[in-house]
Amino acid sequence: MAPMTTWASNTDGTVSDEEIAYYRLRAQDVGLVITGCTHVHENGVGFTGEFAAHDDSFIPSLKNLAAAAKSGGAPAILQIFHAGVKTRPDLVPEIVAASAVTGDAGPFAPAMTPRAMDEAEILDVIRSFGETTRRAIEAGFDGVELHGAHGFLLQNFLSPHFNIRQDRWGGSLEGRMRFPIAVVQEVNRVIEEHADRPFALGYRISLEESHEDGLRLNESMQFVDRLVETGITYLHASLGNALEDRPIGDDEGRTLVDIVSGHLGARIPMIAAGQIRTPKEAESAIAAGLSLVAVGQGLVMNPDWLLLARTQQEKHISLDIAASDVSRIAIPPKLWKEIEGTVGWFNVRAS
Ligand SMILES: Cc1cc2nc3c(=O)[nH]c(=O)nc-3n(C[C@H](O)[C@H](O)[C@H](O)COP(=O)(O)O)c2cc1C
């Protein structure tokens, strides 16, 4: 199950009953559940109704989520992040990121110009990633996934477009890698200190950015090598289309999955998500080099996607969704509002 925000936590940041029902229904047959993202610091909230994990008071709430996500027997990973330049202005007093470079307006957050973080704030957020990992261990999760994709803080630091710092946290690729790598080191330190069982550390990445001076594959691959050397359990690429995406400027060559999985070789497993809707597509993605396929919208629309796939009932897998489906498949009303209101995202049927 791909990491998916539900917009539906309680107003105090605890996981709601609706979210629990949503996860329970989808967790029954999948091989691994990755939760929607949760902020490690109170100034890094990316979505309304995003459940919180930045304080020990949220451990009981996280325990409920871990139990629901694991209720089908699969392990569960908590996705943790700081929203950086994409932090929502209505949810925090001030937006901070790597540099004061204006973000891009998206469907879920306006374009904002953040304040560049100072050294003490950077160290504080690194520690916060560690603290949230400790809470994930205590809550019963089987790992954490660092959300280094989609233009949030970890990516802001890596990006030549969003990171124009002159200090040790910016400049060359070496400088731009320093923050995400320091987070990986801190999370590993916490796992070493607190986990009494195998505990995974995944890293989700957007391999390229669309800006002319944005991140490109050659730097991402160097970063991936550094992640592997530093110690991650798996790499998770977030792609628009896992079977088709190719590097920017190359419409005909090898796909990103082929290139990156080939580059990783047997070092660590690779997961990717992106438009995998049918069992056939999932099989093609595995054949193309993935170790695991993450299914997002497919599972939102079909909580029993895996069961339908296993029992050769692909013709019953829905590729679209209507308001009349929502309560049957336990979609929280706030998630449905986002799905319905975001044009060009899901295939929404009239009835
Ligand atoms: C409702 C919804 C919420 C999402 N929230 C997150 C999130 O919290 N973290 C994340 O890394 N990706 C998030 N994504 C992206 C998915 O994990 C996935 O990469 C994307 O939907 C493409 O896969 P798909 O075509 O199978 O849906 C979200 C996607 C959807 C549909």
Ligand as a Chemical Component Dictionary entry (heavy atoms), coordinates in Angstrom:
data_LIG
# 
_chem_comp.id                   LIG 
_chem_comp.type                 NON-POLYMER 
_chem_comp.pdbx_formal_charge   0 
_chem_comp.three_letter_code    LIG 
# 
loop_
_chem_comp_atom.comp_id 
_chem_comp_atom.atom_id 
_chem_comp_atom.alt_atom_id 
_chem_comp_atom.type_symbol 
_chem_comp_atom.charge 
_chem_comp_atom.model_Cartn_x 
_chem_comp_atom.model_Cartn_y 
_chem_comp_atom.model_Cartn_z 
_chem_comp_atom.pdbx_ordinal 
LIG C1  C1  C 0 -4.978 10.081 -1.678 1  
LIG C2  C2  C 0 -3.485 10.104 -1.881 2  
LIG C3  C3  C 0 -2.657 10.576 -0.868 3  
LIG C4  C4  C 0 -1.263 10.557 -1.024 4  
LIG N1  N1  N 0 -0.458 10.918 0.038  5  
LIG C5  C5  C 0 0.873  10.670 -0.037 6  
LIG C6  C6  C 0 1.697  10.772 1.114  7  
LIG O1  O1  O 0 1.246  11.067 2.224  8  
LIG N2  N2  N 0 3.014  10.513 0.958  9  
LIG C7  C7  C 0 3.567  10.155 -0.233 10 
LIG O2  O2  O 0 4.769  9.919  -0.315 11 
LIG N3  N3  N 0 2.793  10.032 -1.338 12 
LIG C8  C8  C 0 1.479  10.252 -1.249 13 
LIG N4  N4  N 0 0.684  10.022 -2.358 14 
LIG C9  C9  C 0 1.300  9.522  -3.598 15 
LIG C10 C10 C 0 1.210  7.989  -3.670 16 
LIG O3  O3  O 0 1.966  7.386  -2.654 17 
LIG C11 C11 C 0 1.662  7.461  -5.037 18 
LIG O4  O4  O 0 3.032  7.745  -5.211 19 
LIG C12 C12 C 0 0.903  8.074  -6.186 20 
LIG O5  O5  O 0 -0.482 8.115  -5.914 21 
LIG C13 C13 C 0 1.118  7.283  -7.493 22 
LIG O6  O6  O 0 0.711  5.956  -7.342 23 
LIG P1  P1  P 0 -0.727 5.455  -7.887 24 
LIG O7  O7  O 0 -0.791 5.855  -9.329 25 
LIG O8  O8  O 0 -0.722 3.977  -7.647 26 
LIG O9  O9  O 0 -1.763 6.157  -7.076 27 
LIG C14 C14 C 0 -0.708 10.096 -2.229 28 
LIG C15 C15 C 0 -1.552 9.665  -3.254 29 
LIG C16 C16 C 0 -2.914 9.642  -3.083 30 
LIG C17 C17 C 0 -3.781 9.092  -4.187 31 
# 
loop_
_chem_comp_bond.comp_id 
_chem_comp_bond.atom_id_1 
_chem_comp_bond.atom_id_2 
_chem_comp_bond.value_order 
_chem_comp_bond.pdbx_ordinal 
LIG C1  C2  SING 1  
LIG C2  C3  SING 2  
LIG C2  C16 DOUB 3  
LIG C3  C4  DOUB 4  
LIG C4  N1  SING 5  
LIG C4  C14 SING 6  
LIG N1  C5  DOUB 7  
LIG C5  C6  SING 8  
LIG C5  C8  SING 9  
LIG C6  O1  DOUB 10 
LIG C6  N2  SING 11 
LIG N2  C7  SING 12 
LIG C7  O2  DOUB 13 
LIG C7  N3  SING 14 
LIG N3  C8  DOUB 15 
LIG C8  N4  SING 16 
LIG N4  C9  SING 17 
LIG N4  C14 SING 18 
LIG C9  C10 SING 19 
LIG C10 O3  SING 20 
LIG C10 C11 SING 21 
LIG C11 O4  SING 22 
LIG C11 C12 SING 23 
LIG C12 O5  SING 24 
LIG C12 C13 SING 25 
LIG C13 O6  SING 26 
LIG O6  P1  SING 27 
LIG P1  O7  DOUB 28 
LIG P1  O8  SING 29 
LIG P1  O9  SING 30 
LIG C14 C15 DOUB 31 
LIG C15 C16 SING 32 
LIG C16 C17 SING 33 
# 
